[in-house]
Amino acid sequence: MSSGGFLKEIQDIAEKFLLKLQKLPQAEPVEIVSFSVVLLFIVTVLVLTIIACSCCCSSCCGCGGRPDPRHRKSQVRPAAH
């Protein structure tokens, strides 16, 4: 998919979303609740993705962009009996 086609798809989705928002005050309660649930799901996924990426990047790269030597993985060896 070309970047022009992708941008067109994003624009179409945004227009449908705005149209849905404009019709929301006249919608039935079931439609309002379902729209709110979908919107809450999308926001939750985005927030969790941002949190996961920020935690992953901060633990492996630190603030300087280089791996933190304190966070090296150590091998666990079985205890000798």
Disulfide bonds with the S-S distance in Angstrom:
none
